[in-house]
Amino acid sequence: MQKSGYRDNMATIAVLGTLDTKAEEHAFVAEIITQRGHIPLLIDVGSLNPPSVAPDIPREEIAEAAGVKTTELNDRGQAVKAMGKGAASIVRQLVEEGRINGIISLGGGGGTSIGTTAMRALPIGFPKLMVSTLAASESVPIYMGVKDVTMMPSVVDVAGLNRISRKIFTNAAGAICGMVESTPA
């Protein structure tokens, strides 16, 4: 028996992150999304080392959407700004084409800035979840703007998997899956 509001088909959920520094965490969330019957779409917005997990959308495509090359991103501030701009353009296009049904990201300061920049480019009501080390800080309004970005505290640093982060990331994956499975009344 189907639950009211549940979509018959699998949803595609963008899993946006810096896959050079936070690949393990994003891959873990992607696996939970798959286990729950949905399709993760890994988007790499890293700019340091090569990604340690193969993305569906590589960083070069994100940088190109921002009008830069990844080889030009030598300054952290410049990289965060450019990758946020490029990610916003790419995810907006994915939504317009009906290719994604939700988005989740995990991060510290830089990852939160990139992730929420992308999320703020999406329409109100589109499922967006940012798991962040900054979620309990006074700067949250800066990252959310006037959009309905759901912020979830990571409780621990987004730096590997442990008994606490596994539970938080599992809950976050469940939350974004619940969001994409819900339809307005």
N, C-alpha and C positions, 0 to 999 in steps of 0.2 A: 504494500500500500504506500502510495506517495504522500509525502507531507505537503501541506498547503504551502505554495510559494517556492517549492523546490524545482529547479530546472531539470528537465529530462536529460539534456546533454551535458557533457563535461564542460566546465568553464576553463578558460586559459587565464592563468594568473601570472602577471609579470613579477619576477623576483629580481629586483634591481639592487646592485651592490658593487662594491669595490672588490672584484674577484682576485685581486692581487694580495690583499691583506685580510679579507673577510670571506674567502671562498668556502671554507669549511662550514661556516655558519649558514651561508646562503644555500649551499648544497643540502644541508640538513633540512632547512625549511622546504626546499624544493621536493625533497624525498617525502616529507610529511604530506605535502600538497598532493603528490602522486598517490600516496597510500589512501588519501581521502577521496580519490576518484577524479581529480582534476589534473590539468596539464600546466606545469610550470614553464615559464619562458624566461630563461636566465639572461639578464642584461648586464654587461660589464661596464662599469663607469670608473674603473681604476685607472691610474695613470703612472704607477711606479714600475713594478716588475710585471712580467707576463702573468696572465691569470693562471691559477693552479687548477681551475675547473674550466672546461670548455663552455663558453657562453653561446647562446643562440644568437645574440646580437653582440658583436664585438665592440670594444672600446673605440676602434678606429671609425666605426660608423657613427658613434655618439659624437666623437670629436669633429668629424666631418659636418655633422648637423649643426655644430656650433661655429663652423667656419675656420677650424684650426686642424692641425695635424698633431697626433699624440707626441711626436718627437719635439714639438714646440712647447710642451707643457712641463717646464722645468721648475716652476714656482708653485708651491702648494696652493696658495690663494688663487692664482691664475687657473690652475687645474680644476679646483673645486667650482669656480665660477663657470668655466667653459663646459665642464662635464654636466653641470646642472642645466645650463642652457641647452646643450645638445640632447640630454635625456628628456627634458620637457618637450622638445620638438618631436622626438621619436615616439614617446608614449602617447602624446596627443594624436599623432598620426595613426598609431596602433588602435586607439579608441575609435577614431573616425572611420577606420576601415573595419571595425568590429572584430579585431583580432585578439583583444584582451578584454577580460571581464572584471579585473581587479588588479591591484598592485600592492606589493609589500616590499619593504626595505628594512635593513638593519644597519645601525651605524653609531659612531661616535660623532664628534663635531663635524668633520668633513662629510662623512656619509649622510648625516642628518640633513645638512645643507643641500647636498646633491639630491637626495631622495625627496625631500619636501619641495624643492624647486620643481621637480618633475611632477609631483602630485598636485601642486597648486595650479598647474596648467590644465588639469582635468576638470570635467564638469562636476557641479554639485550633485551628490547622490551616487557618483561612481565610487565603488569600494576602494579605499586607500588606507593603508596601515603602516605607520612608521614606528619601528621598535628602536628606541634611542636611549643612550646614556644621558641625554639632555632632557628627557621627558618630564622630569620633576624639577627642572630649573626655571628660573624667572624668565628665561629667554624663549620659552615655548611660543608665545604669540608671534615672534619674528618668523618662526618656521612655519606656522600654520597660516598666517595671513587671515583672510576672511573666507577661507575654504574649509571644508569639512574633512580635514586630515585627522584621522584618529591616531593619537600618540600613545604609545605603550612604553612604560619604563622598562629598560632592559634589566634593571636591578643590579646586575654585574656588568663589567666591561664586555663589549662585544669583541672578545679576543679568545676564541677557541670554545670548545664544548666542555662543559663540566656538569655536575649534578643540578646546579641551579639554572644555568643557561639552557640546557636541554629542555627543562620544564617550561621556561619562559618562551623559548622559540617554538616548542610544540603548541603551547597555548596560542601564540601569535598565528601560527599556520592554521590552527583550528578557527581562529577568529576571522581571518581573511576568507577561509572557505565558507564559513557561515554567512559572511557578508555577500559573497557571490551567489550563494544558494537562496538568498532572500529576495523577494520582489515586493515593491510597495503595495500596500493594501488598496 
